[in-house]
Amino acid sequence: MATMGRQRSVAPHRLSEAQSRTLRWFRDGRQSDPHESGAVYLNGYPVCTSSLIESLREVGLVQQDELHRWQATEQGQSLLTRQLLQAA
């Protein structure tokens, strides 16, 4: 049964390389361009699939602003920072 309107908790495992890369772009202040295909575009170039961005949204790491541009949430920024520090 689907849990509409509820976010899943962040799994304790690490983000995939593609998830980390996408989250890093948004953490650095880059904003996505709305695109009819559902893919996420930055500066006119596709950077990730709609399923990847949806997986990040479901656990509360990214959100859309009022113009439908994706951005990292505070939770997403924090998780990425912790992951980068652990890798160092």
NORFEN-V497113 format. One record per pair of residues at least 12 apart in sequence whose C-alpha atoms are under 10 Angstrom apart, sorted by the first residue. I is the first residue (numbers start at 0). J is the second residue. If there is no record, write none. Layout:
I_J / I_J
This chain:
4_57 / 5_57 / 5_58 / 5_59 / 6_56 / 6_57 / 6_58 / 6_59 / 7_54 / 7_56 / 7_57 / 7_58 / 7_59 / 8_57 / 8_58 / 8_59 / 9_55 / 9_57 / 9_58 / 9_59 / 9_60 / 9_74 / 9_75 / 9_78 / 10_58 / 13_78 / 13_79 / 13_82 / 14_55 / 14_78 / 14_79 / 14_82 / 15_51 / 17_46 / 17_47 / 17_48 / 17_51 / 17_52 / 18_47 / 18_51 / 18_52 / 18_54 / 18_55 / 18_60 / 18_79 / 19_55 / 19_75 / 19_78 / 19_79 / 19_82 / 19_83 / 20_46 / 20_47 / 20_79 / 21_39 / 21_46 / 21_47 / 21_51 / 21_52 / 21_55 / 21_61 / 21_70 / 21_71 / 22_52 / 22_55 / 22_60 / 22_61 / 22_69 / 22_70 / 22_71 / 22_72 / 22_75 / 22_76 / 22_78 / 22_79 / 23_71 / 23_75 / 23_76 / 23_79 / 23_80 / 24_41 / 24_46 / 24_70 / 24_71 / 25_41 / 25_61 / 25_69 / 25_70 / 25_71 / 25_72 / 25_75 / 25_76 / 26_61 / 26_70 / 26_71 / 26_72 / 26_73 / 26_75 / 26_76 / 26_77 / 26_79 / 26_80 / 27_70 / 27_71 / 27_76 / 28_70 / 28_71 / 29_41 / 29_42 / 29_68 / 29_69 / 29_70 / 29_71 / 30_42 / 30_63 / 30_64 / 30_67 / 30_68 / 30_69 / 30_70 / 30_71 / 31_43 / 31_44 / 31_45 / 31_46 / 31_63 / 31_66 / 31_67 / 31_68 / 31_69 / 31_70 / 32_44 / 32_45 / 32_66 / 32_67 / 32_68 / 32_69 / 33_63 / 33_66 / 33_67 / 33_68 / 33_69 / 34_67 / 34_68 / 36_48 / 36_49 / 37_49 / 37_50 / 37_52 / 37_53 / 38_50 / 38_51 / 38_52 / 39_51 / 39_52 / 39_68 / 39_69 / 40_68 / 40_69 / 41_68 / 41_69 / 52_69 / 55_71 / 55_75 / 56_69 / 56_70 / 56_71 / 56_72 / 56_75 / 58_74 / 58_75 / 59_71 / 59_72 / 59_73 / 59_74 / 59_75 / 60_72 / 60_73 / 60_74 / 60_75 / 60_76 / 60_77 / 60_78 / 60_79 / 61_73 / 61_74 / 61_75 / 61_76 / 62_75
